[in-house]
Amino acid sequence: MHKQVKCKTRVADHGEVFTAEREVNAMLNLVKHETERIESRFLEPACGTGNFLLEVLRRKLEVVKSRYKKNQLDYERNAVIAVSSIYGIDLLEDNVEECRCRLYDLFDAQYTKLFKERCQEACRQSVRYILDRNIIQGDALTFKRTDRKGEPIIFSEWSPVNSVMIKRRDYSFEILHNTQFGSDAGLFSDLGEEAFIPDPVKEYPVTHFLRLAEHG
């Protein structure tokens, strides 16, 4: 299990203490059904090195494996959708890089075990590209990136269109604040009432899930 403290200085400067595995699982079990829905989106605004996000993705990938392991294309598409549902923000660059690496390594370990030499580099590239877009170095309280001073945090919504195509729309995190980020029917308030659905800051052409990085 990942250690809970990297060093005392980081605790003092940033209040950085990582959540232990037991607590992670106990909290996620409260929303167990959602953690096992491939397309349900999760945002961790202080993700650290990804303890929560890693467990969410692990659960989702287990569902993908159980349903689609006999068909490589279906597995790849749904694994990409599972990865695309995971979002995180952290102040510190090393945490962001470690979080991305841990999430990618989890995906790649299962993918490689299932399909071995048949694995496609294009699928791995799409997953790496999504994680670069979805795990952001920034401050969730100011809605700004901390690696690009003054730039707003922008998140991409990845929406399946059919069996192989995905639609990407980029949204300002500040505008998305106080809404549930994405659902099959749009954005809704916590009370279940329809909420304001913001305009994206940018839209991209519908793209094959293995070619997402080409529109970066």
Secondary structure, 3 states (H helix, E strand, C coil): CCCCCCCHHHHHHHCCCCCCHHHHHHHHHHHHHHHCCCCCCEEECCCCCCHHHHHHHHHHHHHHHHHHCCCHHHHHHHHHHHHHCEEEEECCHHHHHHHHHHHHHHHHHHHHHHHHHHCCHHHHHHHHHHHHHHEEEEECCCCEECCCCCCECEEEEEEECCCCEEEEEEEEHHHHCCCCCCCCCCCECCCCCECCCCCCCEECCCEEHHHHHHHC
